[in-house]
Each structure stands twice: as C-alpha cells, then as structure tokens.
Amino acid sequence: MKVSGTGSVGAAGASRAKPAGGSSSSFSLPSVNAASGAASTAAVGGLSGVGSVDALLALQETGAVGSPLERKKRAVRRADQILDILGEVRVAMIDGDISQNTLERLTRAIREQRENTDDPKLEGVLNEIETRAAVELAKLQSQGR
C-alpha cells in the first residue's frame, strides 16, 4: 500500500473524501484548521483551573478550611503551649535553675500568639509575661549563665 500526501490529523468523526479514480489504493486525511484545534485544547485546559478554584470555595463554604471552630482550636493549642512553658518556668524558678532557652521559648510563643489576637485584655497579660521573661533573661545574662 502506498501513502500519498501528508495532512494533519483531524477531529474524530470527520468525513474522509474518497479519491476519484477507481482502483487507487492510496488514502489521505482531511486537512483541518490547526488553529481551531489548538483553541479548543486551550479552552479545555483553562477549565481545570476554574474547577480547582470552585473546589476550594466549596471547601470553605462547608467549613473545612478556616472555620471559626478551627481557629478557636488553634488558639487553644497556642494557649496550652504558653501555659506549659509557663509551668516549666515556674518550676525552674522555684528550683532556682531557670534556663535561657526556656525563657526564649516563652518569648517566642508569646510573640506568635500576639500576632493572632485582637483582645486588649489578652494583650495586657501577654505584655506582662513578656516583660517578666525579659527581666529574667537580663538577670541570667548579668550573672553570666
């Protein structure tokens, strides 16, 4: 069998033209406008981006991402972390053996909590704790520990 002519591949279901001439066993593919094929491919590719945005919006609407309950749970976890560190500081101060590392962890935890709060009373408490931690750090540094 002899293939004559080259043409671009067309869409599925496109009609094929039969050659006029009886017993010729050659065939050819119809020529399809390549630009329209590329445009339809681009249009389909653009839809997947829209679908992913829709999925994210649906998640937010159902409350799976950033719901008030989730934010409250994260705030409670941060508060528990600060309270745990404060407990360590209290025990270390009673024993007279507080470490600079513990005070620095406390200061870091307070700064992280402060970024996520808008309560003036909580801000006041965090300021007092941070001030006390700074005083204790200064004491440790003056003692050369």
C-alpha positions, -999 to 999 in steps of 0.1 A, spaced: 0 0 0 13 34 -9 6 65 12 5 97 -8 4 131 7 6 143 43 -21 160 61 -28 170 97 -47 147 119 -83 158 122 -110 155 148 -127 122 154 -157 115 132 -145 138 104 -156 126 70 -130 113 46 -130 121 10 -128 92 -15 -104 97 -43 -120 97 -78 -102 72 -99 -114 37 -92 -86 13 -82 -62 36 -65 -53 22 -31 -39 54 -17 -56 75 11 -53 109 26 -65 125 58 -86 156 56 -69 189 64 -83 205 95 -76 240 106 -49 235 133 -57 268 150 -92 258 158 -79 225 174 -54 244 194 -80 269 206 -104 242 217 -75 225 236 -66 257 253 -102 263 263 -104 228 278 -71 234 297 -85 267 312 -115 249 327 -94 228 350 -81 259 368 -116 272 373 -127 238 387 -99 238 413 -109 273 425 -145 261 427 -134 231 448 -115 254 472 -146 277 476 -168 247 483 -144 236 510 -145 270 526 -183 271 524 -186 237 542 -163 249 569 -134 225 563 -109 253 559 -106 281 584 -139 278 601 -144 297 634 -142 264 653 -108 255 637 -94 290 645 -106 285 681 -89 251 683 -57 266 670 -59 294 696 -65 269 724 -34 249 713 -12 280 713 -26 290 747 -19 255 760 17 257 747 22 290 765 8 276 797 30 246 795 61 268 791 49 290 820 46 258 841 82 249 833 94 285 841 75 284 875 91 250 885 126 262 873 122 295 893 112 276 924 143 253 919 164 283 912 176 268 879 158 286 850 174 283 816 178 310 790 164 285 764 131 282 783 127 319 786 134 324 749 109 297 740 83 315 762 91 348 745 87 332 710 54 316 719 41 349 732 51 367 700 34 341 679 2 344 700 2 381 699 1 381 660 -32 362 662 -51 381 689 -72 412 690 -83 411 726 -69 441 746 -70 421 779 -51 393 765 -26 417 750 -21 431 785 -14 397 800 10 388 772 28 421 777 33 414 814 45 378 807 69 391 781 82 418 804 88 393 832 106 370 807 128 399 796 137 407 832 146 371 839 167 369 807 186 401 817 193 386 852 207 354 836 229 375 813 242 397 841 251 365 861 269 351 831 249 320 826 
